[in-house]
Amino acid sequence: MLVQEAGIGGKTVMTPFEWLRFQDVSVTDIDFIETVIIDQSVYKQGLLK
C-alpha cells in the first residue's frame, strides 16, 4: 500500500515492504529479514537468551 509522507509536499512513497518487493525480494526472504531484526532487538533487550 502506498502511503502519503507528511511534510514533503504530500509526496507518495513506498513502504519498506513494497520497496523490497520492487527490488524482487521474495516475501519469504522479507519475512526472514523481519524475524532476524525482531529477534536481534529482543535479544539486545535481554528478553531472549
NORVENBEL-V814797 format. One record per residue. N is the residue number from 1. PSI is psi as a letter, one per 30 degrees, with the letter a starting at -180 (* if undefined). NEAR is the number of other ideal C-beta (glycine too) atoms within 10 Angstrom. D_CENTER is the distance of its C-alpha to the mean C-alpha in Angstrom with 2 decimals. Layout:
# NORVENBEL-V814797
N:PSI:NEAR:D_CENTER
N:PSI:NEAR:D_CENTER
This chain:
# NORVENBEL-V814797
1:k:6:12.85
2:k:9:13.61
3:l:10:13.87
4:k:9:16.57
5:k:12:15.84
6:k:8:18.60
7:f:6:20.98
8:h:9:20.67
9:h:6:23.30
10:g:8:21.22
11:k:9:19.31
12:k:9:17.00
13:l:11:13.54
14:l:14:10.69
15:l:11:7.38
16:e:10:4.46
17:e:13:5.28
18:e:13:8.75
19:e:11:8.88
20:e:17:8.21
21:e:14:10.71
22:e:9:12.93
23:g:7:13.14
24:h:7:14.44
25:k:14:11.99
26:l:10:13.00
27:e:10:11.37
28:e:8:12.98
29:e:11:11.47
30:e:14:7.82
31:e:10:9.21
32:e:12:10.97
33:e:13:8.35
34:e:13:6.69
35:e:10:10.44
36:e:10:11.48
37:e:10:9.37
38:e:11:10.69
39:e:11:14.06
40:e:11:14.39
41:e:11:13.87
42:e:11:16.36
43:e:11:18.66
44:f:9:18.83
45:f:8:19.83
46:g:7:22.55
47:f:8:21.68
48:k:11:21.33
49:*:4:24.28
